Amino acid sequence: MQPDSARRGVSRRLFLVALAGLASLLAVGTLIRSRWIDLRALEDGIKDSPRLRRWLAIDLDASSGVGDLSAEQIAALRALAAVLVPSRYAENEEALSASSDFARELSRDVPGYRLEFERAVALLDARSRSRYGREFASLGLNERRELVDDVVGGMVRSGPVGRGLRYVLSDGRDVWRLFRFAARGLMVGFYASALGWRLVGYPNPPGDCVGLAEFQQPAQLPVGS
Amino acid sequence: MSEFCIVGAGAAGCALALRLARRGQRVTVIESGPRYTEEQKERFFLQYRSGRDLGNPYRLPEASIEAYRNDGKVNLPLNYERSRGLGGTTLFWLGNTPRMLPDDFRMRSRFGVAEDWPISYDELEPYYAQAEVEIGIAGTDDNPFAGHRSTPYPMPPIPFSLADKLIKKATDRLGYDLHHTPQARNSVGYGGRSECLGCAFCMVCPSGAKATFDRTHALPAEQTGRVRFLTDCTALRLELDASGRVARVVYAGLDRVEHAQEADVFVVSSGGIETPRLLLLSASARFPDGLANRSGVLGRHLMNHPVANTTGTFEQRLDPFRVIFESSESFQFYATGTRAETAAFLWNVNNTGGDRPAEIAETAGLWGDALLSRIETDFGHTASLSAGVDQLPDPRNRIRLDPHEVDYFGSPVPLITYDFDGYTQRGLERARQVMAEVLIEAGARNAEGSKVNWWPGHHLGTVRMGNDAARSVVDRNLRTHDVPNLYLCTTGVWTTGGCANPTLTLTALALRLGDHLSGG
């Protein structure tokens, strides 16, 4: 017979296991019901679970190191950026450079990012060859939009049957990584640039050091200009 | 003339070194981190500007030098809020520099809780004034709750932001006071440094307008020819001579080779975590529980200022992120008469409400035109208020040596046990109520309070000051009760926490100590 303290310990562990299971069911249920996966909520939900973190590969693989991307990889990332930025900037050099320059910086400076960009390009090229018979960077803009929507849209748009969940929870880890690291990196590069800030009405992006007068007044540009 | 050795080149160490040097003393300062170059700082700034989330960029390549572990209910994220290097955490700080209130020094006498400091506001006031001049503080005397001032601020205040002006109208209607934040940021050219240019990434100020102690104090200290800084040198232990005085500090560089620095007087100014840790690492037959720990309180009474946010969504744009520092604050609920029951709090308006466009892009799960549409809708309509809350000393909150994990040098890492009690919890709840009231009065559609969402690097109380050697580690002059030539100058000497950001008070204490040690 176990001492009381041991039995209490077993009961407590069972309770905690049951509680964790219930929380997981609720989380999955929420994701299935919602039309869109809330990526922040999903990531917040799994950040404290080492097993899920490993399984979903939520962290960069720092051991893969840093390095330069090839010209072909940069071209593919610019082709992807053209899909991710607002449509009227799809062929805008400033916009595409902001995205690809940021990708280049991350690859050089942050261990693990180079691998993620390489993986993203490889995945898009594989899907592109399968569907169109040629590499992603050589596709027309509409073809690229269709492909990205097919590849990534399946993950982030979740219908009642949890189509997106199937991506994330079954064979979608590569897509997850593509969106989490490569696509986000390209979008952050664009929206942190001077052009991105102009879109929200700021004539000068933070970091331009224009003095203290500006922050006392409303921004000067119409939003979306 | 005595030889002084200071361990730690943060705000306290740099200010003390300069004061001693100006009094003709010779000083060696041992600093665990590097001397960051202007080129390194510029690179950090450009990375922030390009969209990188660097967190705290002032981290050591050998991460295990900074290792620590938590085993309490609250995990303190130490390394986001402290930095090793010449200038210490001021390299990264935001620069808010309010004075503490006179009542903070007499919590037992005034409110019947905790203990009184062995010094008063009035004793420290001249040093507050000197510290404000040395650091360069922009402010104005518009805080009706502040203690008396013997001198004006050396610079006019940083003006109110767009969000401040909106909130100010609401606080005026509610009868609450909102005033300018005193801050270590030049509103005009000062000390050979530029006025603030609003560069928006204050963690690495490119204009030099934000005071960092490597510039404001370490550089002029070196220029006296009487101070030398040994950077990338980590103190491992203090060793005593036969008479019970500290004879030397043993330190090592990245090659792990041990060296010793001797001096007549030693001052440990390594922050509220590493200072007690170094004394614990210096245990000996004479002090088996840690150097200068006959009282048994070394490492205990760890306090912080738990921070909660409340956000509100507005119809109009508030255009945040053009600066990230805080330009207004309120002492209304800090200078309160209810501190016997409920923690006081100091609240402020953030100039960083909501998410940046790039942050929305990271989390929205959208791209292309749909993402832009979301950003146009969401960005810039959020106001955010924050409150830092007082905490009373509790001996259960403490720093110990970790029995399992060691650092780069083989020394046990600090093990932190930390939580807060109902006193602070009530203060947090009251803060959320007040901030929600203000936001709604200002026109917010809603007001949503967070849990404690931030633990600033205000590590207080771990080597507390007191007159009673059985209940404190240092006396009113910051000398340890147990070792006659050992002084501690760190936020760890706080007897009670108050709500004010601690660096100005720490600098004032360092200047006072400098005068004491040099007979000035």
HADDOCK unambig.tbl for C-alpha pairs under 7 A between the chains (distance, minus, plus):
assign (segid A and resid 38 and name CA) (segid B and resid 365 and name CA) 7.00 0.50 0.50
assign (segid A and resid 39 and name CA) (segid B and resid 363 and name CA) 5.81 0.50 0.50
assign (segid A and resid 39 and name CA) (segid B and resid 364 and name CA) 6.93 0.50 0.50
assign (segid A and resid 39 and name CA) (segid B and resid 365 and name CA) 6.21 0.50 0.50
assign (segid A and resid 40 and name CA) (segid B and resid 363 and name CA) 5.42 0.50 0.50
assign (segid A and resid 83 and name CA) (segid B and resid 368 and name CA) 6.31 0.50 0.50
assign (segid A and resid 84 and name CA) (segid B and resid 367 and name CA) 4.98 0.50 0.50
assign (segid A and resid 84 and name CA) (segid B and resid 368 and name CA) 4.61 0.50 0.50
assign (segid A and resid 85 and name CA) (segid B and resid 367 and name CA) 6.66 0.50 0.50
assign (segid A and resid 85 and name CA) (segid B and resid 368 and name CA) 4.69 0.50 0.50
assign (segid A and resid 86 and name CA) (segid B and resid 368 and name CA) 4.31 0.50 0.50
assign (segid A and resid 86 and name CA) (segid B and resid 369 and name CA) 4.62 0.50 0.50
assign (segid A and resid 86 and name CA) (segid B and resid 372 and name CA) 6.37 0.50 0.50
assign (segid A and resid 87 and name CA) (segid B and resid 368 and name CA) 6.09 0.50 0.50
assign (segid A and resid 87 and name CA) (segid B and resid 369 and name CA) 6.10 0.50 0.50
assign (segid A and resid 156 and name CA) (segid B and resid 365 and name CA) 6.00 0.50 0.50
assign (segid A and resid 184 and name CA) (segid B and resid 361 and name CA) 6.93 0.50 0.50
assign (segid A and resid 184 and name CA) (segid B and resid 362 and name CA) 5.48 0.50 0.50
assign (segid A and resid 187 and name CA) (segid B and resid 361 and name CA) 6.30 0.50 0.50
assign (segid A and resid 188 and name CA) (segid B and resid 51 and name CA) 6.42 0.50 0.50
assign (segid A and resid 188 and name CA) (segid B and resid 358 and name CA) 4.66 0.50 0.50
assign (segid A and resid 188 and name CA) (segid B and resid 361 and name CA) 6.39 0.50 0.50
assign (segid A and resid 188 and name CA) (segid B and resid 362 and name CA) 6.79 0.50 0.50
assign (segid A and resid 189 and name CA) (segid B and resid 50 and name CA) 6.80 0.50 0.50
assign (segid A and resid 189 and name CA) (segid B and resid 51 and name CA) 6.25 0.50 0.50
assign (segid A and resid 191 and name CA) (segid B and resid 357 and name CA) 5.86 0.50 0.50
assign (segid A and resid 191 and name CA) (segid B and resid 358 and name CA) 4.94 0.50 0.50
assign (segid A and resid 192 and name CA) (segid B and resid 50 and name CA) 6.06 0.50 0.50
assign (segid A and resid 192 and name CA) (segid B and resid 51 and name CA) 5.09 0.50 0.50
assign (segid A and resid 192 and name CA) (segid B and resid 358 and name CA) 5.64 0.50 0.50
assign (segid A and resid 193 and name CA) (segid B and resid 50 and name CA) 6.59 0.50 0.50
assign (segid A and resid 200 and name CA) (segid B and resid 376 and name CA) 6.40 0.50 0.50
assign (segid A and resid 206 and name CA) (segid B and resid 199 and name CA) 6.19 0.50 0.50
assign (segid A and resid 206 and name CA) (segid B and resid 200 and name CA) 5.39 0.50 0.50
assign (segid A and resid 206 and name CA) (segid B and resid 321 and name CA) 6.93 0.50 0.50
assign (segid A and resid 206 and name CA) (segid B and resid 322 and name CA) 5.43 0.50 0.50
assign (segid A and resid 207 and name CA) (segid B and resid 49 and name CA) 5.70 0.50 0.50
assign (segid A and resid 207 and name CA) (segid B and resid 199 and name CA) 4.48 0.50 0.50
assign (segid A and resid 207 and name CA) (segid B and resid 200 and name CA) 5.56 0.50 0.50
assign (segid A and resid 207 and name CA) (segid B and resid 201 and name CA) 6.64 0.50 0.50
assign (segid A and resid 208 and name CA) (segid B and resid 199 and name CA) 5.94 0.50 0.50
assign (segid A and resid 209 and name CA) (segid B and resid 197 and name CA) 4.89 0.50 0.50
assign (segid A and resid 209 and name CA) (segid B and resid 198 and name CA) 5.21 0.50 0.50
assign (segid A and resid 209 and name CA) (segid B and resid 199 and name CA) 4.07 0.50 0.50
assign (segid A and resid 210 and name CA) (segid B and resid 197 and name CA) 5.82 0.50 0.50
assign (segid A and resid 210 and name CA) (segid B and resid 198 and name CA) 6.27 0.50 0.50
assign (segid A and resid 211 and name CA) (segid B and resid 196 and name CA) 6.66 0.50 0.50
assign (segid A and resid 211 and name CA) (segid B and resid 197 and name CA) 3.86 0.50 0.50
assign (segid A and resid 211 and name CA) (segid B and resid 198 and name CA) 4.91 0.50 0.50
assign (segid A and resid 212 and name CA) (segid B and resid 196 and name CA) 6.88 0.50 0.50
assign (segid A and resid 212 and name CA) (segid B and resid 197 and name CA) 5.90 0.50 0.50
assign (segid A and resid 212 and name CA) (segid B and resid 198 and name CA) 5.26 0.50 0.50
assign (segid A and resid 215 and name CA) (segid B and resid 161 and name CA) 5.64 0.50 0.50
assign (segid A and resid 215 and name CA) (segid B and resid 162 and name CA) 6.44 0.50 0.50
assign (segid A and resid 215 and name CA) (segid B and resid 322 and name CA) 5.75 0.50 0.50
assign (segid A and resid 215 and name CA) (segid B and resid 323 and name CA) 6.85 0.50 0.50
assign (segid A and resid 216 and name CA) (segid B and resid 160 and name CA) 6.45 0.50 0.50
assign (segid A and resid 216 and name CA) (segid B and resid 161 and name CA) 4.29 0.50 0.50
assign (segid A and resid 216 and name CA) (segid B and resid 162 and name CA) 4.66 0.50 0.50
assign (segid A and resid 217 and name CA) (segid B and resid 162 and name CA) 5.64 0.50 0.50
assign (segid A and resid 218 and name CA) (segid B and resid 162 and name CA) 6.87 0.50 0.50
assign (segid A and resid 218 and name CA) (segid B and resid 319 and name CA) 6.42 0.50 0.50
assign (segid A and resid 219 and name CA) (segid B and resid 319 and name CA) 6.39 0.50 0.50
assign (segid A and resid 223 and name CA) (segid B and resid 376 and name CA) 6.89 0.50 0.50
